[in-house]
Amino acid sequence: MIKVITYGTFDLFHYGHLRLLERAKALGDYLIVGVTATDFDKIRGKINVQQSLEERIAAVRETGLADRIIVEEYEGQKIDDIKRYAIDIFTVGSDWVNYFDYLKEYCKVVYLPRTEGVSSTEIRSKAKPLRLGMVGYSPFLKKFYNESQFVNAVTVAGICVPSPDTLPELKENIDIYTTEFSKLLTNIDAVYLHSHPDKHFTECKMALEQGKHVLCESPVTMKVEEYEELLQLAEKNNCILMEAIRTAYITAYTRMLLLLKSGKIGEIVAVDATCTSLTSEEHVGNNKKWGALEAWGPTTLLPVFQILGTGYEMINKFSLKNKENRDFFTKLDFSYGKATASVKVGTGVKSEGELIVSGTKGYVYVPAPWWKTDYFELRYENPADNKRYFYQLEGEGIRYELVELANAVRNGKPDFYINRSVTKGIIQVMENSLS
């Protein structure tokens, strides 16, 4: 029996994919198809994949050509699979000519002719992109715009800022609306809000009332009842209301959460998260600076609520304010009965921006800046048992959350990276702490 193996993402399965599998099948008697996992695609830089792993596996299975389907999850797996399944022939499309020659040491390598005129990339590029508007005041919007260029499912169609000179670098590329938010909404499908938190509710409501999808920086609102009103409005108008905490979409962070849920460090007894910066240039809107909790609170609260939940029993608060009565440093301590959490945020105060999760068997250490990490460690009593995890990070998570926004709109499903209860928990803390 001649065993053949091939690999692919198989996103938006098309005739070219079918022809590749047919040719691969014809090379032998038994065909194994490796479908790349979503996280592995991200690591390889393929962030525009629109279908879930389950959908892509189903598409391959429906062809009836694969005798076995496996999932490709890590670099170097091809060699492992060739050995494990006693493969005779490795095959892939001709657009990879010479790239996989190193596998000739293990089996025969065949490059199959590519079907001209069709590819997932071409299909995605021809599909109508989501027209996105940006609202805000800080230089961060320039970074957000630059990152959007890596996501072909989204195109920035306009920006609403106080003055045309707020972000002069973008003048030649997109339409500028000076405080004309309602006019911007008429020319877009979705809007990204990076305005001051006290404006979020009004802006979200205006967008949702006009049937526009919303990607909003956290906190989405400053009151839980306002958030619940927005959720009802989004459901009524078939809109996506999505929270933009970039950390939640970073591969290393999501993998860390999975390891914690699997009990790798035992019972979790403490979560400690710190986010500080000496400058607050990113957090200025209409000359109104954000306080430390407004700027960093949602980010530090994210791991607390995703790991320990929102059912805390008590919060202790320590805060320092400036002459404008804004906090420039705040520390919150949460009591969960059998666990505790501490978050420290500061603008004008500097501390080590690390995340530490303590457990009964070991602990997780995420070095600064943990909120845009590509690396973390599991540490134990015996250092020989320590494990390090590395995941490539592109664009601080911005491009990843944009892809998920496009996917959520396409599938009609709300964001699943941040549970609604977590969002409400963040808003509740902000409402209680800033009132």
C-alpha positions as a Python dict, from the first residue, in 0.01 Angstrom:
ca = {
    (1, 'M'): (0, 0, 0),
    (2, 'I'): (133, 343, -100),
    (3, 'K'): (51, 611, 161),
    (4, 'V'): (25, 975, 55),
    (5, 'I'): (1, 1282, 277),
    (6, 'T'): (-79, 1646, 198),
    (7, 'Y'): (-152, 1956, 403),
    (8, 'G'): (-350, 2276, 369),
    (9, 'T'): (-567, 2536, 536),
    (10, 'F'): (-855, 2464, 296),
    (11, 'D'): (-1031, 2788, 381),
    (12, 'L'): (-1338, 2861, 163),
    (13, 'F'): (-1301, 2519, -4),
    (14, 'H'): (-1300, 2558, -383),
    (15, 'Y'): (-1234, 2370, -707),
    (16, 'G'): (-858, 2418, -675),
    (17, 'H'): (-861, 2238, -341),
    (18, 'L'): (-1067, 1956, -489),
    (19, 'R'): (-830, 1910, -782),
    (20, 'L'): (-530, 1903, -545),
    (21, 'L'): (-690, 1628, -336),
    (22, 'E'): (-790, 1431, -647),
    (23, 'R'): (-433, 1443, -779),
    (24, 'A'): (-293, 1354, -438),
    (25, 'K'): (-529, 1059, -412),
    (26, 'A'): (-421, 934, -754),
    (27, 'L'): (-58, 910, -637),
    (28, 'G'): (-124, 616, -406),
    (29, 'D'): (-371, 393, -227),
    (30, 'Y'): (-428, 578, 103),
    (31, 'L'): (-454, 955, 144),
    (32, 'I'): (-398, 1144, 470),
    (33, 'V'): (-496, 1511, 470),
    (34, 'G'): (-357, 1749, 731),
    (35, 'V'): (-573, 2055, 801),
    (36, 'T'): (-385, 2335, 976),
    (37, 'A'): (-518, 2451, 1313),
    (38, 'T'): (-633, 2811, 1347),
    (39, 'D'): (-363, 2900, 1602),
    (40, 'F'): (-92, 2748, 1384),
    (41, 'D'): (-218, 2951, 1088),
    (42, 'K'): (-186, 3265, 1302),
    (43, 'I'): (170, 3174, 1394),
    (44, 'R'): (249, 3130, 1024),
    (45, 'G'): (101, 3473, 952),
    (46, 'K'): (-224, 3350, 792),
    (47, 'I'): (-468, 3566, 987),
    (48, 'N'): (-733, 3607, 718),
    (49, 'V'): (-875, 3256, 747),
    (50, 'Q'): (-1253, 3297, 757),
    (51, 'Q'): (-1374, 2949, 848),
    (52, 'S'): (-1330, 2758, 1171),
    (53, 'L'): (-1116, 2446, 1189),
    (54, 'E'): (-1433, 2237, 1218),
    (55, 'E'): (-1580, 2390, 901),
    (56, 'R'): (-1259, 2331, 706),
    (57, 'I'): (-1230, 1969, 821),
    (58, 'A'): (-1593, 1910, 724),
    (59, 'A'): (-1529, 2048, 375),
    (60, 'V'): (-1237, 1807, 324),
    (61, 'R'): (-1438, 1516, 462),
    (62, 'E'): (-1729, 1586, 227),
    (63, 'T'): (-1507, 1525, -76),
    (64, 'G'): (-1479, 1159, 22),
    (65, 'L'): (-1115, 1163, -93),
    (66, 'A'): (-940, 1159, 246),
    (67, 'D'): (-893, 820, 409),
    (68, 'R'): (-781, 999, 723),
    (69, 'I'): (-788, 1363, 835),
    (70, 'I'): (-543, 1497, 1092),
    (71, 'V'): (-482, 1843, 1239),
    (72, 'E'): (-149, 2021, 1189),
    (73, 'E'): (-70, 2210, 1508),
    (74, 'Y'): (303, 2283, 1526),
    (75, 'E'): (622, 2354, 1333),
    (76, 'G'): (801, 2036, 1234),
    (77, 'Q'): (490, 1819, 1257),
    (78, 'K'): (524, 1710, 893),
    (79, 'I'): (836, 1509, 975),
    (80, 'D'): (667, 1355, 1277),
    (81, 'D'): (360, 1261, 1071),
    (82, 'I'): (566, 1110, 790),
    (83, 'K'): (740, 885, 1041),
    (84, 'R'): (431, 808, 1247),
    (85, 'Y'): (213, 704, 951),
    (86, 'A'): (492, 545, 740),
    (87, 'I'): (429, 784, 452),
    (88, 'D'): (564, 704, 105),
    (89, 'I'): (478, 1030, -72),
    (90, 'F'): (442, 1387, 53),
    (91, 'T'): (264, 1613, -192),
    (92, 'V'): (164, 1978, -207),
    (93, 'G'): (85, 2244, -469),
    (94, 'S'): (345, 2372, -714),
    (95, 'D'): (341, 2716, -552),
    (96, 'W'): (561, 2552, -286),
    (97, 'V'): (823, 2416, -531),
    (98, 'N'): (1157, 2343, -357),
    (99, 'Y'): (1027, 2462, -19),
    (100, 'F'): (969, 2111, 112),
    (101, 'D'): (1271, 1946, -44),
    (102, 'Y'): (1406, 1883, 305),
    (103, 'L'): (1141, 1612, 341),
    (104, 'K'): (1307, 1405, 67),
    (105, 'E'): (1521, 1257, 343),
    (106, 'Y'): (1208, 1086, 474),
    (107, 'C'): (990, 1013, 168),
    (108, 'K'): (927, 1105, -194),
    (109, 'V'): (818, 1468, -248),
    (110, 'V'): (581, 1557, -533),
    (111, 'Y'): (477, 1911, -627),
    (112, 'L'): (139, 1909, -800),
    (113, 'P'): (35, 2164, -1066),
    (114, 'R'): (-172, 2444, -923),
    (115, 'T'): (-521, 2504, -1061),
    (116, 'E'): (-495, 2846, -1225),
    (117, 'G'): (-745, 3122, -1163),
    (118, 'V'): (-873, 3014, -824),
    (119, 'S'): (-745, 3040, -467),
    (120, 'S'): (-884, 3117, -123),
    (121, 'T'): (-688, 3443, -122),
    (122, 'E'): (-844, 3548, -451),
    (123, 'I'): (-1191, 3454, -332),
    (124, 'R'): (-1147, 3654, -12),
    (125, 'S'): (-1005, 3954, -197),
    (126, 'K'): (-1304, 3958, -435),
    (127, 'A'): (-1556, 3933, -153),
    (128, 'K'): (-1698, 4265, -38),
    (129, 'P'): (-1487, 4380, 258),
    (130, 'L'): (-1639, 4521, 574),
    (131, 'R'): (-1628, 4901, 549),
    (132, 'L'): (-1499, 5020, 885),
    (133, 'G'): (-1502, 5366, 1035),
    (134, 'M'): (-1273, 5480, 1318),
    (135, 'V'): (-1364, 5723, 1593),
    (136, 'G'): (-1120, 5869, 1842),
    (137, 'Y'): (-849, 6119, 1903),
    (138, 'S'): (-519, 5953, 1979),
    (139, 'P'): (-218, 5849, 1770),
    (140, 'F'): (-326, 5491, 1837),
    (141, 'L'): (-571, 5520, 1549),
    (142, 'K'): (-278, 5543, 1308),
    (143, 'K'): (-146, 5212, 1442),
    (144, 'F'): (-495, 5062, 1416),
    (145, 'Y'): (-525, 5179, 1055),
    (146, 'N'): (-184, 5035, 962),
    (147, 'E'): (-278, 4700, 1115),
    (148, 'S'): (-606, 4695, 924),
    (149, 'Q'): (-405, 4676, 601),
    (150, 'F'): (-314, 4317, 687),
    (151, 'V'): (-680, 4209, 701),
    (152, 'N'): (-839, 4180, 359),
    (153, 'A'): (-1187, 4124, 507),
    (154, 'V'): (-1185, 4483, 639),
    (155, 'T'): (-1120, 4820, 480),
    (156, 'V'): (-1111, 5150, 670),
    (157, 'A'): (-1350, 5383, 490),
    (158, 'G'): (-1337, 5688, 714),
    (159, 'I'): (-1231, 5841, 1042),
    (160, 'C'): (-1407, 6085, 1275),
    (161, 'V'): (-1168, 6315, 1464),
    (162, 'P'): (-1194, 6668, 1614),
    (163, 'S'): (-979, 6824, 1341),
    (164, 'P'): (-842, 6723, 997),
    (165, 'D'): (-497, 6785, 1142),
    (166, 'T'): (-542, 6536, 1428),
    (167, 'L'): (-389, 6256, 1222),
    (168, 'P'): (-244, 6425, 911),
    (169, 'E'): (-75, 6100, 800),
    (170, 'L'): (-414, 5950, 714),
    (171, 'K'): (-551, 6242, 512),
    (172, 'E'): (-452, 6103, 174),
    (173, 'N'): (-581, 5752, 241),
    (174, 'I'): (-927, 5784, 394),
    (175, 'D'): (-1213, 6031, 433),
    (176, 'I'): (-1189, 6256, 737),
    (177, 'Y'): (-1502, 6358, 925),
    (178, 'T'): (-1455, 6632, 1183),
    (179, 'T'): (-1695, 6557, 1467),
    (180, 'E'): (-1953, 6444, 1206),
    (181, 'F'): (-2014, 6103, 1356),
    (182, 'S'): (-2362, 6067, 1206),
    (183, 'K'): (-2228, 6138, 858),
    (184, 'L'): (-1952, 5879, 902),
    (185, 'L'): (-2213, 5617, 995),
    (186, 'T'): (-2392, 5659, 661),
    (187, 'N'): (-2082, 5545, 471),
    (188, 'I'): (-1969, 5241, 672),
    (189, 'D'): (-2080, 4892, 779),
    (190, 'A'): (-1906, 4889, 1116),
    (191, 'V'): (-1732, 5130, 1348),
    (192, 'Y'): (-1433, 5108, 1581),
    (193, 'L'): (-1461, 5334, 1886),
    (194, 'H'): (-1150, 5459, 2065),
    (195, 'S'): (-1308, 5771, 2211),
    (196, 'H'): (-1325, 5852, 2581),
    (197, 'P'): (-1520, 5587, 2780),
    (198, 'D'): (-1790, 5835, 2884),
    (199, 'K'): (-1881, 5872, 2513),
    (200, 'H'): (-1906, 5500, 2437),
    (201, 'F'): (-2271, 5448, 2525),
    (202, 'T'): (-2396, 5736, 2311),
    (203, 'E'): (-2176, 5646, 2014),
    (204, 'C'): (-2252, 5272, 2037),
    (205, 'K'): (-2625, 5344, 2054),
    (206, 'M'): (-2617, 5576, 1752),
    (207, 'A'): (-2428, 5316, 1548),
    (208, 'L'): (-2650, 5023, 1648),
    (209, 'E'): (-2968, 5223, 1581),
    (210, 'Q'): (-2846, 5269, 1224),
    (211, 'G'): (-2772, 4897, 1188),
    (212, 'K'): (-2393, 4932, 1213),
    (213, 'H'): (-2171, 4673, 1380),
    (214, 'V'): (-1955, 4802, 1666),
    (215, 'L'): (-1604, 4720, 1786),
    (216, 'C'): (-1562, 4925, 2103),
    (217, 'E'): (-1269, 4971, 2336),
    (218, 'S'): (-1339, 4860, 2691),
    (219, 'P'): (-1525, 4961, 2898),
    (220, 'V'): (-1805, 4947, 2642),
    (221, 'T'): (-2017, 5159, 2876),
    (222, 'M'): (-1978, 5302, 3225),
    (223, 'K'): (-2298, 5143, 3357),
    (224, 'V'): (-2420, 4784, 3341),
    (225, 'E'): (-2776, 4889, 3259),
    (226, 'E'): (-2645, 5086, 2959),
    (227, 'Y'): (-2457, 4780, 2833),
    (228, 'E'): (-2768, 4563, 2864),
    (229, 'E'): (-2961, 4822, 2664),
    (230, 'L'): (-2698, 4806, 2391),
    (231, 'L'): (-2711, 4426, 2383),
    (232, 'Q'): (-3087, 4436, 2331),
    (233, 'L'): (-3048, 4696, 2057),
    (234, 'A'): (-2776, 4493, 1882),
    (235, 'E'): (-2994, 4181, 1889),
    (236, 'K'): (-3296, 4373, 1761),
    (237, 'N'): (-3102, 4514, 1463),
    (238, 'N'): (-2896, 4198, 1395),
    (239, 'C'): (-2571, 4378, 1476),
    (240, 'I'): (-2247, 4264, 1633),
    (241, 'L'): (-2139, 4446, 1949),
    (242, 'M'): (-1782, 4341, 2022),
    (243, 'E'): (-1537, 4445, 2293),
    (244, 'A'): (-1189, 4549, 2179),
    (245, 'I'): (-946, 4426, 2444),
    (246, 'R'): (-661, 4324, 2215),
    (247, 'T'): (-502, 4090, 2469),
    (248, 'A'): (-801, 3854, 2449),
    (249, 'Y'): (-719, 3773, 2085),
    (250, 'I'): (-348, 3702, 2126),
    (251, 'T'): (-253, 3337, 2074),
    (252, 'A'): (-14, 3313, 2370),
    (253, 'Y'): (-275, 3455, 2606),
    (254, 'T'): (-554, 3224, 2487),
    (255, 'R'): (-322, 2922, 2509),
    (256, 'M'): (-229, 3019, 2864),
    (257, 'L'): (-598, 3020, 2961),
    (258, 'L'): (-646, 2673, 2814),
    (259, 'L'): (-351, 2536, 3011),
    (260, 'L'): (-490, 2688, 3332),
    (261, 'K'): (-831, 2532, 3270),
    (262, 'S'): (-665, 2193, 3221),
    (263, 'G'): (-523, 2210, 3574),
    (264, 'K'): (-153, 2245, 3485),
    (265, 'I'): (-83, 2446, 3803),
    (266, 'G'): (-351, 2287, 4020),
    (267, 'E'): (-616, 2490, 4198),
    (268, 'I'): (-576, 2861, 4126),
    (269, 'V'): (-551, 3075, 4439),
    (270, 'A'): (-431, 3413, 4310),
    (271, 'V'): (-415, 3632, 4000),
    (272, 'D'): (-193, 3941, 4001),
    (273, 'A'): (-192, 4176, 3700),
    (274, 'T'): (-14, 4510, 3653),
    (275, 'C'): (-37, 4765, 3372),
    (276, 'T'): (135, 5104, 3399),
    (277, 'S'): (280, 5375, 3177),
    (278, 'L'): (462, 5698, 3252),
    (279, 'T'): (286, 5876, 2965),
    (280, 'S'): (-81, 5882, 2871),
    (281, 'E'): (-53, 5999, 2509),
    (282, 'E'): (-271, 5713, 2387),
    (283, 'H'): (-544, 5805, 2632),
    (284, 'V'): (-637, 6160, 2541),
    (285, 'G'): (-969, 6258, 2383),
    (286, 'N'): (-1093, 6612, 2314),
    (287, 'N'): (-827, 6730, 2559),
    (288, 'K'): (-975, 6500, 2822),
    (289, 'K'): (-717, 6260, 2960),
    (290, 'W'): (-814, 5919, 3085),
    (291, 'G'): (-755, 5819, 3442),
    (292, 'A'): (-542, 5514, 3517),
    (293, 'L'): (-842, 5289, 3575),
    (294, 'E'): (-1014, 5409, 3257),
    (295, 'A'): (-697, 5350, 3058),
    (296, 'W'): (-576, 5019, 3199),
    (297, 'G'): (-855, 4881, 3420),
    (298, 'P'): (-1030, 4659, 3160),
    (299, 'T'): (-701, 4501, 3050),
    (300, 'T'): (-596, 4404, 3401),
    (301, 'L'): (-946, 4287, 3493),
    (302, 'L'): (-964, 4059, 3188),
    (303, 'P'): (-746, 3774, 3322),
    (304, 'V'): (-894, 3808, 3673),
    (305, 'F'): (-1249, 3752, 3552),
    (306, 'Q'): (-1161, 3499, 3282),
    (307, 'I'): (-966, 3285, 3531),
    (308, 'L'): (-1152, 3335, 3861),
    (309, 'G'): (-1491, 3450, 3733),
    (310, 'T'): (-1694, 3751, 3841),
    (311, 'G'): (-1834, 3607, 4165),
    (312, 'Y'): (-1599, 3787, 4401),
    (313, 'E'): (-1717, 3863, 4753),
    (314, 'M'): (-1544, 4195, 4820),
    (315, 'I'): (-1321, 4463, 4663),
    (316, 'N'): (-1073, 4684, 4845),
    (317, 'K'): (-958, 4995, 4661),
    (318, 'F'): (-656, 5221, 4701),
    (319, 'S'): (-627, 5516, 4465),
    (320, 'L'): (-414, 5828, 4420),
    (321, 'K'): (-554, 6128, 4231),
    (322, 'N'): (-400, 6433, 4070),
    (323, 'K'): (-511, 6794, 4097),
    (324, 'E'): (-766, 6732, 3820),
    (325, 'N'): (-925, 6464, 4040),
    (326, 'R'): (-828, 6181, 3803),
    (327, 'D'): (-662, 5872, 3940),
    (328, 'F'): (-304, 5825, 3827),
    (329, 'F'): (-261, 5507, 4030),
    (330, 'T'): (-519, 5256, 4150),
    (331, 'K'): (-489, 4917, 4318),
    (332, 'L'): (-788, 4685, 4351),
    (333, 'D'): (-787, 4373, 4568),
    (334, 'F'): (-1056, 4108, 4514),
    (335, 'S'): (-1159, 3841, 4763),
    (336, 'Y'): (-1313, 3520, 4628),
    (337, 'G'): (-1323, 3323, 4951),
    (338, 'K'): (-1082, 3051, 4832),
    (339, 'A'): (-889, 3279, 4596),
    (340, 'T'): (-773, 3637, 4564),
    (341, 'A'): (-675, 3878, 4290),
    (342, 'S'): (-490, 4207, 4272),
    (343, 'V'): (-470, 4457, 3986),
    (344, 'K'): (-249, 4766, 3972),
    (345, 'V'): (-287, 5036, 3707),
    (346, 'G'): (-105, 5363, 3661),
    (347, 'T'): (-53, 5655, 3423),
    (348, 'G'): (240, 5852, 3555),
    (349, 'V'): (351, 5562, 3774),
    (350, 'K'): (582, 5282, 3664),
    (351, 'S'): (590, 4924, 3788),
    (352, 'E'): (678, 4583, 3644),
    (353, 'G'): (399, 4501, 3398),
    (354, 'E'): (375, 4130, 3465),
    (355, 'L'): (98, 3876, 3511),
    (356, 'I'): (132, 3600, 3772),
    (357, 'V'): (-122, 3324, 3832),
    (358, 'S'): (-55, 3121, 4147),
    (359, 'G'): (-170, 2762, 4189),
    (360, 'T'): (-136, 2471, 4431),
    (361, 'K'): (105, 2285, 4198),
    (362, 'G'): (293, 2574, 4038),
    (363, 'Y'): (242, 2916, 3882),
    (364, 'V'): (223, 3095, 3549),
    (365, 'Y'): (460, 3383, 3485),
    (366, 'V'): (400, 3623, 3196),
    (367, 'P'): (672, 3890, 3168),
    (368, 'A'): (615, 4255, 3086),
    (369, 'P'): (437, 4366, 2885),
    (370, 'W'): (206, 4071, 2952),
    (371, 'W'): (-89, 4232, 2770),
    (372, 'K'): (88, 4188, 2435),
    (373, 'T'): (284, 3875, 2507),
    (374, 'D'): (428, 3611, 2279),
    (375, 'Y'): (576, 3411, 2566),
    (376, 'F'): (491, 3271, 2908),
    (377, 'E'): (623, 3010, 3151),
    (378, 'L'): (479, 2740, 3373),
    (379, 'R'): (702, 2726, 3682),
    (380, 'Y'): (716, 2453, 3946),
    (381, 'E'): (894, 2365, 4270),
    (382, 'N'): (1146, 2164, 4070),
    (383, 'P'): (1293, 2397, 3803),
    (384, 'A'): (1354, 2094, 3581),
    (385, 'D'): (977, 2070, 3535),
    (386, 'N'): (941, 2429, 3411),
    (387, 'K'): (801, 2478, 3062),
    (388, 'R'): (825, 2775, 2828),
    (389, 'Y'): (573, 2856, 2557),
    (390, 'F'): (643, 3083, 2258),
    (391, 'Y'): (385, 3204, 2004),
    (392, 'Q'): (453, 3454, 1729),
    (393, 'L'): (268, 3781, 1775),
    (394, 'E'): (189, 4023, 1495),
    (395, 'G'): (36, 4365, 1545),
    (396, 'E'): (-27, 4348, 1921),
    (397, 'G'): (-351, 4156, 1858),
    (398, 'I'): (-516, 4434, 1654),
    (399, 'R'): (-526, 4240, 1329),
    (400, 'Y'): (-653, 3932, 1512),
    (401, 'E'): (-951, 4115, 1663),
    (402, 'L'): (-1031, 4267, 1323),
    (403, 'V'): (-1041, 3920, 1168),
    (404, 'E'): (-1273, 3803, 1445),
    (405, 'L'): (-1498, 4106, 1391),
    (406, 'A'): (-1526, 4021, 1020),
    (407, 'N'): (-1594, 3656, 1103),
    (408, 'A'): (-1857, 3749, 1362),
    (409, 'V'): (-2036, 3970, 1109),
    (410, 'R'): (-2016, 3701, 841),
    (411, 'N'): (-2145, 3427, 1072),
    (412, 'G'): (-2393, 3644, 1258),
    (413, 'K'): (-2242, 3534, 1589),
    (414, 'P'): (-2120, 3761, 1870),
    (415, 'D'): (-1761, 3755, 1986),
    (416, 'F'): (-1673, 3448, 2193),
    (417, 'Y'): (-1326, 3553, 2309),
    (418, 'I'): (-1473, 3772, 2583),
    (419, 'N'): (-1780, 3632, 2756),
    (420, 'R'): (-2066, 3875, 2817),
    (421, 'S'): (-2041, 3811, 3192),
    (422, 'V'): (-1676, 3921, 3183),
    (423, 'T'): (-1772, 4240, 3001),
    (424, 'K'): (-2044, 4310, 3257),
    (425, 'G'): (-1800, 4239, 3538),
    (426, 'I'): (-1553, 4492, 3399),
    (427, 'I'): (-1825, 4755, 3361),
    (428, 'Q'): (-1950, 4691, 3715),
    (429, 'V'): (-1604, 4749, 3860),
    (430, 'M'): (-1561, 5067, 3658),
    (431, 'E'): (-1906, 5192, 3758),
    (432, 'N'): (-1847, 5129, 4128),
    (433, 'S'): (-1487, 5249, 4136),
    (434, 'L'): (-1534, 5571, 3940),
    (435, 'S'): (-1868, 5684, 4077),
}
